[in-house]
Amino acid sequence: MVPVVNNVHSRYGFPDEVFEQRTPLVGQITKKEIRAVSIHSLGLRPDSVLWDIGSGSGSVAIESSHIVTSGIVYAIEKDMKSIDILRNNVDNYGSGNVEIVVGEAPEVLDNLEDPDSIFVGGSGGSLKGILELSRTRMKQGGRIVVNLALLERTQKVYDDMKALGFSSELVMINASRSKEMLEGSLRLQALNPVFIVTGTLN
């Protein structure tokens, strides 16, 4: 099922508010502007296999599932407090090809199909291990996309990707949304900037 917002059915760019989110972590969802760039960077095809590591509320996995119509999306999440919310969102808005995997990456990835694309939205302290595993498991020409909030971590991820033989690219997204004031005028309210590092396996 796809959400209906203002009488419009949309398979892409789902509004953030349609997704159930964990309290008190509401607002930590990957914002729609960031999802658009991140999902584009994954280079998905209809038959792709996608790993969404640190799936959280499932927004990236769910939106990707409407592109990967004949493939599969693995939504991987270790936080048990988030699993029911993830499952509800997948049931409500997924396209029927999202498989939820409960556990911590990279250990839980062993029995999954080799991916064409990997999205990392949350990894705790295991990011280096995930990058190393992706080098051996990801198919040739595949892409790994990592979203980060801190510049120091971003530099390390970029350097680690290059050291592992990926072609690396870094983009910073600094989006703002309009907010109507009491007198009817508009101002722009900035979202937190996000660094998107993409590695391509050549």
N, C-alpha and C positions, 0 to 999 in steps of 0.2 A: 504494500500500500504506500502511496505517496501522500504527503500532507497537502491539505487544501488551506491556503492562506489568502484572504481577500478574494475568495471564489476562484483562485487560480491553482491548478494542479502543477506541481513542480517536481521534476525528478532530480534537479541539480540546484545547488545553492539553497538548501533547506534553511529556513529561518532558525536561529539558535533556540528560540523559545519553544519550538515544537518538541524538542528532546527533553525527556525527563532527566534531571540532573540531581546529583547527590548533595544534600544539605549537610554541612554548611559550605560545600565546595561549588555552589552555583556560580557560574561565570567562568569556570576554568575549562569549559568546553572549548574545543578548537573552533574559533569564530569562523563564520561563513566566508569572510574575505580571505582568511588564511587557508581554509579548506580548499577554496577554488584554486589557489596557486599550488598548494601541496599536491592535490589530486592530479592537476595538469602535469606537474613535475614527475609523477609516477609513471607516466607514459602507458597507461592502462589500455588493454585491448579487450574485446568481448570474451576471449578465452583465457585471460590472464589468471594466474594464481597470485593472490596478494596476502602478505602477512601484515596485519595492523597490530603492532606491538605497543602495549600500554593503551589499549583501546578506550578505556574510561567509559564514557557514555555511549560510545560507538558511532559518533557522528561521521568520522572519516570512513569507517568500514561500511556503514549503511549507505552513504552517498556513493561510494565506490561500487557497491553491489549493483547499482543501476546502470553502471558502465560494463562491469564484468558479468554480463548476462549468461554466458555459457561456461564461465570459469568458477572459481571459488574464492571467497574472502574468509580468512581466518582472523577472528577478533580475539586477541590474546590479552588477558588481564589477570593480574595476580592478586588484586585487592578484593577480598571476598565481600566487602561492604558495597562494592560497585557492581557485582555480578547480576543481581536482580534488576537493577536499573538498566544495565546493558542488555539483558535479555528482553525486558519490556520494550526498549527502543527498537531492537532488532525485530521483534514480533510485530510491532506496529508499523515500521517504516522500511524494513529490509525487503529485498526482492526474492527472498527464499533461498539464497545461496551463501548466507553468512553462517559460519560455524564458530561457536564460542569455545575457546580453549582456556581453561582455568589453570594458571600456574605462572611461574617466573621464567622469563627468557634470560639466557638462551637455552636453559636445560629442557624446557617444555617443547622446544621446536623440533626435537629429533624425529618424531614420527609424522610430521606434516609433509605434504607435498613440497617439492622444491619450488621456490617462488620465482616469478618474473619480476615482482616489485615488492619492496618492503617499506612500510611507513613506521617511523618510530616517533610516537608522541609522548612517551613516558617510559623510562627504563631503569630508574633508580641508579645504582652504581654499576650496572652491567653493560653499559653501552659499548665499551671496548670489545667485550666478548661477543656482543651481537654483531658488530662490524666484522670481526674475524670470521664468525660463522657465515655471515652473508657472502663473504669472499669465496667460500668453498661450496655453498649451497645454491646461490642465486644463479639463474640461467644467464648464458652469455648475452650481453646487451641489456641486462636487467638494470633496474635503478633502485637505489635506496634513498629515501628522503627522511631527514631528521629535522624536527622542529625544536628550537631551543629559545630560551628567554635570556640567557646570560652570554655576553660576548666572550668571556674567558673559556667557557665550555665550547662555544662555537669554533674558536680557533683550534682547539684540540681535536674536535671531531673532523674538521676540514683537513688538518695535518694527518690524522690517523687514516682517513680515507685515501689520501694521496700515497701514504706509505704502503698501503695495502694494494695499490695498483688501480684504484678508481680514478676516473676523470671527475674532478670535484668542481662544484659551482656553489657560490654563496649568494643568497638574496636576502635583503632585509625588507620586511613589509611593515609599514607604519601607516595604518589606516585610521581614518576618522569618520565618525558618523554624525549626521545632523541632529541637533537637539533644539526643539522649538522653545523659545523663551515665553514668559507670561504675556509680554506685549506683542507677541506674534513674530518677532524677528528670530533668525536662526543663528546658531553658533555651531562650530564643529568640536565634537568631543573626541579626543584621541584615545584609541585603544592602545594597549601595551604593545610595543614593537616585538616582532617575532623574527628570529633568524631561521632561514630555511636552507639547509645544506643538502645538496643532491649529489650523489655519487653514481656514476655510470660504469658498469663493468664491461670494458671493451675486450 
